[in-house]
Amino acid sequence: MDYAVERLVRNEYRIEEAPRVEVSYKDLKIHGLNEVYFFRKYEYATRFRVFIGRESPYGDELFGDGCLAATSRGSTAYSWTAGEEYLFF
């Protein structure tokens, strides 16, 4: 810890931009650094749309019980999220 604080005080660090992912539903927006996962609280599937930027690469709608969106940094951690309860619709 001392080593890290000393480097910080001496300005011996770099700031790295990282990709983010966002899930939005009505007025709710959830941001993630590695991944964002959502699924239905109940047993029924739902319709949803996926966008990358302003484009929808999968067409109009997808039908399923959830979706996992991961950045390149989340590729090794996304399976951990799939087992947790983060966001219910």
Buried (B, 14 or more C-beta within 10 A) or exposed (E): EEEEEEEEEEEEEEEEEEEEBEBEEEEEEBEBEBBBBBBBEEEEEBEBEBEEEEEEEEEEEBEEEBBBBBBEBBEEEBEEBEEEEBBEB
